[in-house]
Amino acid sequence: MMTINWQVSGILLASVMMVLAACSSNGANKAEAVAAAGAAGQDAANSAAARGGCGNDANYTINDQSYHVLNSADGYTESGTAAWYGAEYQGTETAGCEVFDMYGYSAAHRTLPLPSFARVTNQQNGKSIVVRINDRGPFDSGDLIQLSFAAANALGIKARSGAPVQVEAIAQSQLPADMQMPAAPPPPAVAMNPKPSEPVDKSKPYYVIAGTWPDQNTALDMFVRLTSVGLGKAEMATAKQDGREMYQVRIGPLYNQDQIDNVKDMLESNGLTKFKVVAR
């Protein structure tokens, strides 16, 4: 078997982020929205109790336009268009006092309580996802909602603005169990005879290969998909194979069977079964 020397493509990812950043057009307005809507606190989303938390002032004004925040998201449904935002805001604070992650399924909305959950459906292809609304916007376009990069990608939305969508709020009780807002965790139990942790041998790293493609965009789609479901060790690598550039998406390094099994379980639970484990 021919050995291919894969190189983690940090330059590739950086260039993708630079392209996304170059498309930005509303930085000042977003910062202004965070300042205008911010207030200390944290609470559940779809109820009047959400008021008083971050971003839930009853009324606020941006660009001489006033907005009234809804008391509740219950029953909200509306059709309009979607915009998306990404690398230009990565790691910044949202109006809901959360950290914006372009690889998470989140969104900005002008009037729904923060945080809220909503099902967004792309009316051009029927694709649908659930997003966490934790920000205010968009303010410099007529779009109804502003999706994170990952959310737009999952819906097949490429245009920066104007994609037709339907937005339907979802009550907390209707959310899947893994998306429910957790209650405060109980204090950890103290084991009487704790099992010593298994030593980690970092001289033998393993990687779970999710796929290898000649098309960069296909690999990027997979990378976004993996990171958006919590696989933080996902990375892209490139190599020459038979004279052409190939793009590989993998998860690692992993150092024991428990780590490998956890990754395999996450892939399978997200419908990804064609993967392989390799040692480096």
TORZATI-82037 format. One record per residue: residue number from 1; x, y, z of N, C-alpha, C in turn. Coordinates in nm, 2 decimals. Layout:
BEGIN
    i    n.c1    n.c2    n.c3   ca.c1   ca.c2   ca.c3    c.c1    c.c2    c.c3
  NUM       X       Y       Z       X       Y       Z       X       Y       Z
...
END
This chain:
BEGIN
    i    n.c1    n.c2    n.c3   ca.c1   ca.c2   ca.c3    c.c1    c.c2    c.c3
    1    0.09   -0.12    0.00    0.00    0.00    0.00    0.09    0.13    0.00
    2    0.06    0.22   -0.09    0.13    0.34   -0.09    0.11    0.43    0.03
    3    0.21    0.48    0.09    0.20    0.57    0.20    0.18    0.72    0.15
    4    0.07    0.78    0.20    0.05    0.92    0.17    0.08    1.01    0.29
    5    0.16    1.11    0.27    0.19    1.20    0.38    0.09    1.31    0.39
    6    0.00    1.30    0.48   -0.10    1.40    0.50   -0.05    1.51    0.58
    7   -0.09    1.64    0.55   -0.05    1.75    0.63   -0.18    1.82    0.67
    8   -0.18    1.85    0.80   -0.30    1.93    0.85   -0.30    2.06    0.78
    9   -0.42    2.09    0.73   -0.43    2.21    0.64   -0.47    2.33    0.71
   10   -0.39    2.38    0.81   -0.42    2.50    0.88   -0.43    2.62    0.78
   11   -0.34    2.62    0.68   -0.34    2.73    0.58   -0.47    2.73    0.51
   12   -0.52    2.61    0.47   -0.64    2.59    0.40   -0.76    2.65    0.48
   13   -0.77    2.61    0.61   -0.88    2.66    0.69   -0.87    2.81    0.71
   14   -0.75    2.86    0.73   -0.73    3.00    0.75   -0.78    3.08    0.62
   15   -0.75    3.02    0.51   -0.79    3.09    0.38   -0.94    3.09    0.37
   16   -1.00    2.98    0.41   -1.15    2.97    0.41   -1.21    3.08    0.50
   17   -1.15    3.09    0.62   -1.20    3.19    0.71   -1.18    3.33    0.66
   18   -1.07    3.36    0.59   -1.04    3.49    0.53   -1.14    3.52    0.43
   19   -1.18    3.42    0.35   -1.28    3.45    0.24   -1.41    3.48    0.31
   20   -1.45    3.41    0.41   -1.58    3.44    0.48   -1.57    3.58    0.54
   21   -1.46    3.61    0.60   -1.45    3.74    0.67   -1.46    3.85    0.56
   22   -1.41    3.83    0.44   -1.41    3.93    0.34   -1.55    3.96    0.30
   23   -1.65    3.87    0.33   -1.79    3.89    0.29   -1.86    3.97    0.39
   24   -1.80    4.00    0.50   -1.87    4.07    0.61   -1.91    4.21    0.57
   25   -2.04    4.25    0.62   -2.08    4.39    0.59   -2.15    4.46    0.71
   26   -2.16    4.39    0.82   -2.24    4.46    0.93   -2.17    4.45    1.06
   27   -2.04    4.46    1.07   -1.97    4.45    1.20   -2.01    4.56    1.30
   28   -2.02    4.68    1.25   -2.05    4.79    1.35   -2.19    4.77    1.40
   29   -2.29    4.73    1.32   -2.42    4.72    1.36   -2.43    4.61    1.46
   30   -2.36    4.49    1.44   -2.37    4.38    1.53   -2.32    4.42    1.67
   31   -2.20    4.49    1.67   -2.15    4.54    1.80   -2.25    4.63    1.87
   32   -2.31    4.72    1.79   -2.41    4.81    1.85   -2.53    4.73    1.90
   33   -2.57    4.63    1.84   -2.68    4.55    1.88   -2.65    4.48    2.01
   34   -2.53    4.43    2.03   -2.49    4.36    2.15   -2.49    4.46    2.27
   35   -2.44    4.59    2.24   -2.44    4.69    2.35   -2.58    4.73    2.38
   36   -2.67    4.74    2.28   -2.80    4.79    2.31   -2.89    4.68    2.38
   37   -2.87    4.56    2.34   -2.95    4.45    2.39   -2.90    4.38    2.51
   38   -2.77    4.41    2.55   -2.71    4.33    2.66   -2.76    4.38    2.80
   39   -2.78    4.28    2.89   -2.82    4.30    3.03   -2.79    4.17    3.10
   40   -2.73    4.18    3.22   -2.69    4.06    3.29   -2.81    3.97    3.32
   41   -2.78    3.84    3.32   -2.88    3.74    3.36   -2.88    3.62    3.27
   42   -2.95    3.51    3.31   -2.96    3.39    3.22   -3.09    3.32    3.27
   43   -3.16    3.27    3.17   -3.29    3.21    3.20   -3.34    3.12    3.09
   44   -3.45    3.05    3.11   -3.50    2.97    3.01   -3.56    3.05    2.90
   45   -3.58    2.99    2.78   -3.61    3.07    2.66   -3.76    3.11    2.64
   46   -3.84    3.01    2.62   -3.97    3.04    2.56   -4.08    3.08    2.66
   47   -4.06    3.18    2.74   -4.16    3.22    2.84   -4.13    3.37    2.87
   48   -4.23    3.43    2.94   -4.21    3.57    2.98   -4.10    3.58    3.08
   49   -4.06    3.47    3.15   -3.96    3.48    3.24   -3.82    3.50    3.18
   50   -3.82    3.48    3.04   -3.69    3.50    2.97   -3.66    3.65    2.97
   51   -3.76    3.74    2.99   -3.73    3.88    3.00   -3.64    3.91    3.11
   52   -3.55    4.01    3.10   -3.46    4.04    3.21   -3.33    3.97    3.19
   53   -3.32    3.86    3.11   -3.19    3.80    3.08   -3.12    3.88    2.97
   54   -3.01    3.84    2.93   -2.93    3.91    2.83   -3.01    3.92    2.70
   55   -3.01    4.04    2.65   -3.07    4.07    2.52   -3.22    4.07    2.52
   56   -3.28    4.08    2.63   -3.43    4.07    2.64   -3.49    4.20    2.69
   57   -3.43    4.31    2.67   -3.50    4.44    2.70   -3.63    4.45    2.62
   58   -3.73    4.50    2.68   -3.86    4.50    2.62   -3.86    4.57    2.48
   59   -3.78    4.68    2.47   -3.77    4.75    2.35   -3.62    4.80    2.33
   60   -3.58    4.81    2.21   -3.44    4.86    2.18   -3.44    4.92    2.04
   61   -3.35    5.01    2.02   -3.34    5.08    1.89   -3.20    5.07    1.83
   62   -3.20    5.03    1.70   -3.08    5.02    1.62   -3.10    5.09    1.49
   63   -3.01    5.18    1.45   -3.02    5.25    1.32   -3.15    5.33    1.31
   64   -3.20    5.39    1.42   -3.32    5.47    1.43   -3.45    5.38    1.41
   65   -3.43    5.25    1.42   -3.54    5.16    1.40   -3.57    5.09    1.54
   66   -3.69    5.10    1.59   -3.72    5.04    1.72   -3.78    4.90    1.70
   67   -3.75    4.81    1.80   -3.79    4.68    1.80   -3.85    4.64    1.93
   68   -3.96    4.56    1.93   -4.02    4.52    2.05   -4.00    4.36    2.07
   69   -3.93    4.33    2.17   -3.91    4.18    2.20   -4.03    4.11    2.25
   70   -4.06    4.00    2.19   -4.18    3.92    2.22   -4.17    3.87    2.36
   71   -4.29    3.87    2.43   -4.30    3.81    2.56   -4.26    3.66    2.56
   72   -4.30    3.59    2.46   -4.28    3.45    2.45   -4.27    3.41    2.30
   73   -4.19    3.30    2.28   -4.18    3.25    2.14   -4.29    3.15    2.10
   74   -4.38    3.12    2.20   -4.48    3.02    2.18   -4.57    3.06    2.06
   75   -4.59    2.97    1.97   -4.68    2.99    1.85   -4.62    3.08    1.74
   76   -4.49    3.12    1.76   -4.43    3.21    1.65   -4.40    3.13    1.53
   77   -4.44    3.17    1.41   -4.41    3.12    1.28   -4.41    3.23    1.18
   78   -4.31    3.23    1.10   -4.31    3.34    1.00   -4.22    3.30    0.88
   79   -4.25    3.34    0.76   -4.17    3.32    0.64   -4.10    3.44    0.60
   80   -3.98    3.43    0.55   -3.90    3.54    0.51   -3.78    3.50    0.45
   81   -3.67    3.57    0.46   -3.54    3.53    0.40   -3.44    3.52    0.51
   82   -3.33    3.45    0.48   -3.22    3.43    0.57   -3.09    3.48    0.52
   83   -3.01    3.54    0.61   -2.87    3.57    0.59   -2.79    3.48    0.67
   84   -2.66    3.49    0.66   -2.57    3.41    0.75   -2.44    3.49    0.78
   85   -2.38    3.46    0.90   -2.26    3.52    0.94   -2.16    3.42    0.99
   86   -2.03    3.45    0.99   -1.94    3.34    1.02   -1.81    3.40    1.09
   87   -1.70    3.38    1.02   -1.57    3.40    1.08   -1.55    3.54    1.13
   88   -1.61    3.64    1.07   -1.59    3.78    1.12   -1.64    3.80    1.26
   89   -1.72    3.71    1.32   -1.77    3.72    1.45   -1.73    3.60    1.54
   90   -1.65    3.51    1.49   -1.61    3.39    1.56   -1.55    3.43    1.70
   91   -1.61    3.38    1.81   -1.55    3.40    1.94   -1.60    3.53    2.01
   92   -1.68    3.61    1.94   -1.73    3.73    2.00   -1.86    3.70    2.09
   93   -1.90    3.80    2.17   -2.01    3.78    2.25   -2.14    3.81    2.18
   94   -2.24    3.73    2.19   -2.37    3.76    2.13   -2.45    3.85    2.22
   95   -2.56    3.90    2.17   -2.65    3.98    2.25   -2.71    3.90    2.36
   96   -2.71    3.76    2.35   -2.76    3.68    2.45   -2.66    3.64    2.55
   97   -2.54    3.71    2.55   -2.43    3.68    2.64   -2.37    3.54    2.63
   98   -2.37    3.49    2.51   -2.31    3.36    2.48   -2.19    3.39    2.38
   99   -2.10    3.29    2.37   -1.99    3.31    2.27   -2.04    3.25    2.14
  100   -2.03    3.34    2.03   -2.07    3.30    1.90   -1.97    3.19    1.84
  101   -2.03    3.08    1.80   -1.95    2.97    1.74   -2.01    2.95    1.60
  102   -1.93    2.98    1.50   -1.98    2.97    1.36   -2.01    2.82    1.32
  103   -1.95    2.73    1.40   -1.97    2.59    1.37   -2.09    2.53    1.45
  104   -2.16    2.61    1.53   -2.27    2.56    1.60   -2.40    2.60    1.53
  105   -2.51    2.53    1.56   -2.64    2.57    1.49   -2.71    2.68    1.57
  106   -2.67    2.80    1.54   -2.73    2.91    1.61   -2.78    3.02    1.51
  107   -2.84    3.12    1.57   -2.90    3.22    1.48   -2.93    3.35    1.55
  108   -2.94    3.46    1.48   -2.98    3.59    1.53   -3.12    3.62    1.48
  109   -3.20    3.68    1.57   -3.34    3.73    1.53   -3.36    3.86    1.61
  110   -3.45    3.94    1.55   -3.46    4.07    1.60   -3.56    4.08    1.72
  111   -3.66    3.99    1.73   -3.76    4.00    1.83   -3.79    3.88    1.92
  112   -3.74    3.76    1.88   -3.77    3.64    1.96   -3.69    3.65    2.09
  113   -3.74    3.60    2.20   -3.67    3.60    2.33   -3.54    3.53    2.32
  114   -3.44    3.57    2.39   -3.31    3.50    2.39   -3.28    3.43    2.52
  115   -3.24    3.30    2.52   -3.24    3.22    2.40   -3.37    3.16    2.37
  116   -3.39    3.13    2.24   -3.51    3.05    2.19   -3.46    2.94    2.10
  117   -3.55    2.85    2.07   -3.52    2.75    1.97   -3.62    2.76    1.86
  118   -3.57    2.74    1.74   -3.67    2.74    1.62   -3.62    2.64    1.51
  119   -3.72    2.59    1.45   -3.70    2.51    1.33   -3.69    2.60    1.21
  120   -3.58    2.59    1.13   -3.57    2.68    1.01   -3.57    2.58    0.89
  121   -3.66    2.61    0.80   -3.67    2.53    0.68   -3.64    2.61    0.55
  122   -3.54    2.55    0.47   -3.51    2.61    0.35   -3.62    2.58    0.25
  123   -3.69    2.68    0.20   -3.81    2.66    0.12   -3.77    2.62   -0.03
  124   -3.64    2.63   -0.06   -3.60    2.59   -0.19   -3.57    2.45   -0.20
  125   -3.53    2.38   -0.09   -3.49    2.24   -0.10   -3.56    2.15    0.01
  126   -3.63    2.21    0.10   -3.70    2.14    0.20   -3.62    2.10    0.32
  127   -3.49    2.13    0.32   -3.40    2.09    0.43   -3.44    2.17    0.55
  128   -3.43    2.11    0.67   -3.48    2.17    0.79   -3.38    2.13    0.91
  129   -3.35    2.23    1.00   -3.27    2.21    1.12   -3.33    2.29    1.23
  130   -3.29    2.26    1.35   -3.32    2.33    1.47   -3.20    2.42    1.51
  131   -3.23    2.55    1.54   -3.12    2.64    1.57   -3.15    2.70    1.71
  132   -3.05    2.74    1.78   -3.06    2.81    1.90   -3.04    2.96    1.87
  133   -3.14    3.04    1.90   -3.14    3.18    1.87   -3.08    3.25    2.00
  134   -2.96    3.30    1.98   -2.89    3.36    2.10   -2.83    3.50    2.06
  135   -2.88    3.56    1.95   -2.83    3.69    1.91   -2.93    3.78    1.85
  136   -2.90    3.90    1.83   -3.00    4.00    1.77   -2.95    4.03    1.63
  137   -3.04    4.05    1.54   -3.00    4.08    1.40   -3.09    4.01    1.31
  138   -3.07    4.02    1.18   -2.98    4.12    1.11   -3.04    4.26    1.11
  139   -2.95    4.36    1.10   -3.00    4.50    1.11   -2.97    4.58    0.98
  140   -2.89    4.53    0.89   -2.86    4.61    0.77   -2.91    4.53    0.65
  141   -3.01    4.45    0.67   -3.08    4.38    0.55   -3.22    4.36    0.59
  142   -3.30    4.32    0.50   -3.44    4.29    0.52   -3.47    4.15    0.56
  143   -3.36    4.07    0.58   -3.38    3.93    0.61   -3.45    3.91    0.75
  144   -3.52    3.80    0.76   -3.59    3.77    0.88   -3.50    3.71    0.99
  145   -3.40    3.63    0.95   -3.31    3.57    1.05   -3.17    3.56    0.99
  146   -3.07    3.56    1.08   -2.93    3.55    1.04   -2.87    3.42    1.10
  147   -2.84    3.33    1.02   -2.79    3.20    1.06   -2.64    3.19    1.08
  148   -2.59    3.10    1.17   -2.45    3.08    1.17   -2.40    3.01    1.04
  149   -2.27    3.01    1.02   -2.22    2.95    0.90   -2.26    2.80    0.89
  150   -2.25    2.73    1.00   -2.28    2.59    1.00   -2.43    2.56    0.97
  151   -2.51    2.65    1.03   -2.66    2.63    1.01   -2.69    2.65    0.87
  152   -2.64    2.76    0.81   -2.66    2.79    0.67   -2.61    2.68    0.58
  153   -2.49    2.63    0.61   -2.43    2.52    0.53   -2.52    2.40    0.54
  154   -2.57    2.36    0.66   -2.66    2.24    0.67   -2.79    2.26    0.59
  155   -2.83    2.38    0.57   -2.96    2.40    0.50   -2.93    2.42    0.35
  156   -2.80    2.41    0.31   -2.77    2.42    0.17   -2.78    2.57    0.12
  157   -2.76    2.66    0.21   -2.77    2.81    0.18   -2.63    2.86    0.15
  158   -2.61    2.90    0.03   -2.47    2.95   -0.01   -2.47    3.11   -0.01
  159   -2.58    3.16   -0.06   -2.59    3.31   -0.08   -2.58    3.38    0.06
  160   -2.51    3.49    0.07   -2.49    3.56    0.19   -2.62    3.61    0.25
  161   -2.72    3.64    0.16   -2.85    3.70    0.21   -2.96    3.66    0.11
  162   -3.08    3.66    0.16   -3.20    3.64    0.06   -3.25    3.50    0.04
  163   -3.20    3.40    0.11   -3.26    3.27    0.09   -3.39    3.25    0.16
  164   -3.50    3.20    0.09   -3.63    3.19    0.14   -3.64    3.08    0.25
  165   -3.69    3.12    0.37   -3.70    3.02    0.47   -3.83    3.04    0.55
  166   -3.87    2.94    0.62   -3.97    2.95    0.72   -3.91    2.93    0.86
  167   -3.95    3.01    0.96   -3.90    3.00    1.09   -4.02    2.97    1.18
  168   -4.00    2.86    1.26   -4.11    2.82    1.35   -4.05    2.79    1.49
  169   -4.09    2.87    1.59   -4.04    2.85    1.72   -4.08    2.72    1.78
  170   -3.99    2.66    1.86   -4.02    2.53    1.92   -4.01    2.55    2.08
  171   -4.12    2.50    2.14   -4.12    2.51    2.29   -4.02    2.42    2.35
  172   -3.97    2.46    2.47   -3.87    2.38    2.54   -3.92    2.23    2.55
  173   -4.05    2.21    2.58   -4.10    2.08    2.61   -4.10    1.99    2.48
  174   -4.09    2.06    2.36   -4.09    1.98    2.24   -3.95    1.95    2.18
  175   -3.85    2.00    2.25   -3.71    1.98    2.21   -3.67    1.84    2.23
  176   -3.58    1.78    2.15   -3.52    1.66    2.18   -3.44    1.67    2.32
  177   -3.43    1.55    2.38   -3.37    1.56    2.52   -3.24    1.62    2.52
  178   -3.16    1.59    2.42   -3.02    1.64    2.42   -3.01    1.79    2.39
  179   -3.12    1.86    2.36   -3.12    2.00    2.34   -3.20    2.08    2.45
  180   -3.25    2.00    2.55   -3.32    2.07    2.66   -3.22    2.15    2.74
  181   -3.26    2.26    2.80   -3.17    2.33    2.88   -3.15    2.26    3.02
  182   -3.03    2.22    3.05   -3.01    2.13    3.17   -3.03    2.21    3.30
  183   -3.08    2.14    3.40   -3.09    2.19    3.53   -2.95    2.19    3.59
  184   -2.93    2.26    3.70   -2.80    2.26    3.76   -2.76    2.12    3.80
  185   -2.64    2.08    3.77   -2.60    1.94    3.79   -2.59    1.92    3.94
  186   -2.62    1.79    3.99   -2.60    1.76    4.13   -2.45    1.76    4.16
  187   -2.41    1.78    4.29   -2.27    1.77    4.32   -2.21    1.63    4.29
  188   -2.09    1.62    4.25   -2.04    1.49    4.21   -2.02    1.40    4.33
  189   -2.05    1.27    4.31   -2.04    1.17    4.41   -1.89    1.14    4.43
  190   -1.86    1.11    4.56   -1.72    1.08    4.59   -1.71    0.93    4.60
  191   -1.62    0.88    4.51   -1.60    0.73    4.51   -1.52    0.69    4.63
  192   -1.56    0.58    4.69   -1.49    0.54    4.81   -1.35    0.48    4.77
  193   -1.35    0.40    4.66   -1.23    0.34    4.61   -1.21    0.38    4.46
  194   -1.17    0.50    4.43   -1.16    0.55    4.29   -1.06    0.46    4.22
  195   -1.11    0.43    4.09   -1.02    0.35    4.00   -0.91    0.44    3.95
  196   -0.79    0.40    3.96   -0.68    0.48    3.90   -0.70    0.50    3.75
  197   -0.67    0.62    3.70   -0.69    0.65    3.56   -0.58    0.57    3.48
  198   -0.63    0.53    3.36   -0.54    0.46    3.27   -0.43    0.55    3.21
  199   -0.31    0.51    3.22   -0.20    0.60    3.16   -0.22    0.61    3.01
  200   -0.19    0.73    2.96   -0.21    0.76    2.82   -0.08    0.75    2.75
  201   -0.07    0.66    2.65    0.05    0.65    2.57    0.04    0.74    2.45
  202    0.10    0.85    2.45    0.09    0.95    2.34    0.19    0.92    2.23
  203    0.26    0.81    2.24    0.35    0.78    2.13    0.28    0.70    2.02
  204    0.15    0.66    2.04    0.08    0.58    1.94   -0.06    0.65    1.92
  205   -0.06    0.76    1.84   -0.18    0.83    1.82   -0.27    0.75    1.71
  206   -0.40    0.76    1.72   -0.49    0.70    1.62   -0.58    0.81    1.57
  207   -0.63    0.79    1.45   -0.72    0.89    1.39   -0.84    0.81    1.33
  208   -0.96    0.87    1.34   -1.07    0.81    1.27   -1.09    0.89    1.14
  209   -1.08    0.83    1.03   -1.09    0.89    0.90   -1.24    0.90    0.86
  210   -1.30    1.02    0.85   -1.44    1.03    0.81   -1.45    1.02    0.66
  211   -1.35    1.06    0.58   -1.36    1.05    0.44   -1.24    1.13    0.37
  212   -1.22    1.09    0.24   -1.12    1.16    0.16   -1.18    1.19    0.03
  213   -1.16    1.32   -0.02   -1.23    1.36   -0.14   -1.13    1.45   -0.22
  214   -1.15    1.45   -0.35   -1.07    1.54   -0.44   -1.13    1.68   -0.44
  215   -1.25    1.70   -0.39   -1.32    1.83   -0.39   -1.31    1.89   -0.25
  216   -1.25    2.01   -0.25   -1.23    2.08   -0.12   -1.37    2.12   -0.05
  217   -1.47    2.16   -0.13   -1.59    2.20   -0.07   -1.66    2.08    0.00
  218   -1.65    1.96   -0.06   -1.71    1.84    0.00   -1.65    1.81    0.13
  219   -1.51    1.82    0.13   -1.44    1.80    0.26   -1.48    1.91    0.36
  220   -1.49    2.03    0.32   -1.53    2.14    0.41   -1.67    2.12    0.47
  221   -1.76    2.07    0.39   -1.90    2.04    0.44   -1.89    1.93    0.55
  222   -1.81    1.83    0.53   -1.80    1.73    0.63   -1.73    1.78    0.76
  223   -1.63    1.86    0.74   -1.56    1.92    0.85   -1.66    2.00    0.94
  224   -1.74    2.09    0.87   -1.84    2.17    0.94   -1.94    2.08    1.01
  225   -1.98    1.97    0.94   -2.08    1.88    1.00   -2.03    1.82    1.13
  226   -1.90    1.78    1.13   -1.84    1.71    1.24   -1.83    1.81    1.36
  227   -1.77    1.93    1.33   -1.75    2.02    1.44   -1.88    2.07    1.50
  228   -1.99    2.08    1.41   -2.12    2.13    1.46   -2.19    2.03    1.56
  229   -2.15    1.90    1.56   -2.21    1.81    1.65   -2.12    1.78    1.77
  230   -2.01    1.86    1.78   -1.93    1.85    1.90   -1.80    1.77    1.89
  231   -1.76    1.73    1.77   -1.63    1.66    1.75   -1.52    1.77    1.73
  232   -1.48    1.82    1.85   -1.38    1.93    1.84   -1.24    1.89    1.79
  233   -1.21    1.76    1.79   -1.08    1.72    1.74   -1.08    1.69    1.59
  234   -1.19    1.73    1.52   -1.20    1.72    1.37   -1.10    1.81    1.31
  235   -1.03    1.76    1.20   -0.94    1.85    1.13   -0.93    1.81    0.99
  236   -0.89    1.90    0.90   -0.87    1.88    0.76   -0.72    1.86    0.73
  237   -0.69    1.77    0.64   -0.55    1.74    0.60   -0.55    1.73    0.45
  238   -0.44    1.77    0.39   -0.42    1.76    0.24   -0.30    1.68    0.21
  239   -0.30    1.62    0.09   -0.19    1.54    0.04   -0.20    1.53   -0.11
  240   -0.09    1.50   -0.18   -0.09    1.47   -0.32   -0.11    1.32   -0.34
  241   -0.20    1.28   -0.42   -0.23    1.14   -0.45   -0.25    1.12   -0.60
  242   -0.16    1.05   -0.66   -0.16    1.03   -0.81   -0.16    1.16   -0.88
  243   -0.08    1.26   -0.82   -0.06    1.39   -0.89   -0.17    1.49   -0.87
  244   -0.27    1.46   -0.78   -0.37    1.56   -0.76   -0.39    1.58   -0.61
  245   -0.44    1.69   -0.58   -0.47    1.73   -0.44   -0.59    1.65   -0.38
  246   -0.57    1.60   -0.26   -0.68    1.53   -0.20   -0.70    1.59   -0.06
  247   -0.83    1.59   -0.02   -0.87    1.65    0.11   -0.93    1.55    0.20
  248   -0.87    1.53    0.32   -0.91    1.43    0.41   -0.97    1.50    0.54
  249   -1.08    1.45    0.59   -1.13    1.49    0.72   -1.12    1.38    0.82
  250   -1.06    1.41    0.93   -1.04    1.30    1.03   -1.05    1.36    1.17
  251   -1.06    1.27    1.27   -1.08    1.31    1.41   -0.96    1.25    1.49
  252   -0.89    1.33    1.56   -0.78    1.28    1.63   -0.68    1.40    1.67
  253   -0.57    1.37    1.74   -0.53    1.24    1.77   -0.60    1.18    1.89
  254   -0.62    1.04    1.89   -0.68    0.97    1.99   -0.58    0.87    2.05
  255   -0.59    0.85    2.18   -0.48    0.77    2.24   -0.52    0.64    2.31
  256   -0.65    0.61    2.32   -0.69    0.49    2.38   -0.83    0.44    2.32
  257   -0.87    0.32    2.35   -0.99    0.26    2.29   -1.11    0.34    2.33
  258   -1.12    0.39    2.45   -1.24    0.46    2.49   -1.26    0.59    2.41
  259   -1.15    0.66    2.38   -1.16    0.78    2.29   -1.21    0.74    2.15
  260   -1.15    0.63    2.10   -1.19    0.59    1.97   -1.34    0.54    1.96
  261   -1.38    0.47    2.07   -1.52    0.42    2.07   -1.62    0.54    2.08
  262   -1.58    0.64    2.16   -1.67    0.76    2.17   -1.69    0.83    2.04
  263   -1.58    0.84    1.96   -1.59    0.91    1.83   -1.67    0.82    1.74
  264   -1.65    0.69    1.74   -1.73    0.60    1.65   -1.88    0.61    1.68
  265   -1.91    0.62    1.81   -2.05    0.62    1.85   -2.11    0.76    1.81
  266   -2.04    0.87    1.82   -2.09    0.99    1.77   -2.11    1.00    1.62
  267   -2.02    0.94    1.55   -2.03    0.93    1.40   -2.16    0.85    1.36
  268   -2.17    0.73    1.43   -2.28    0.65    1.39   -2.41    0.71    1.43
  269   -2.42    0.78    1.54   -2.54    0.84    1.59   -2.58    0.96    1.49
  270   -2.49    1.01    1.41   -2.52    1.11    1.32   -2.52    1.06    1.18
  271   -2.54    0.93    1.16   -2.56    0.87    1.03   -2.44    0.85    0.95
  272   -2.32    0.85    1.01   -2.20    0.84    0.94   -2.14    0.70    0.98
  273   -2.14    0.61    0.88   -2.09    0.47    0.91   -1.97    0.43    0.83
  274   -1.94    0.51    0.73   -1.83    0.47    0.64   -1.70    0.55    0.69
  275   -1.64    0.49    0.79   -1.52    0.55    0.84   -1.42    0.44    0.88
  276   -1.29    0.48    0.90   -1.20    0.38    0.94   -1.10    0.44    1.04
  277   -1.04    0.35    1.12   -0.94    0.39    1.22   -0.80    0.35    1.17
  278   -0.71    0.45    1.18   -0.58    0.43    1.14   -0.48    0.47    1.25
  279   -0.37    0.41    1.25   -0.26    0.45    1.35   -0.16    0.53    1.27
  280   -0.10    0.63    1.34    0.00    0.72    1.28    0.13    0.69    1.35
END
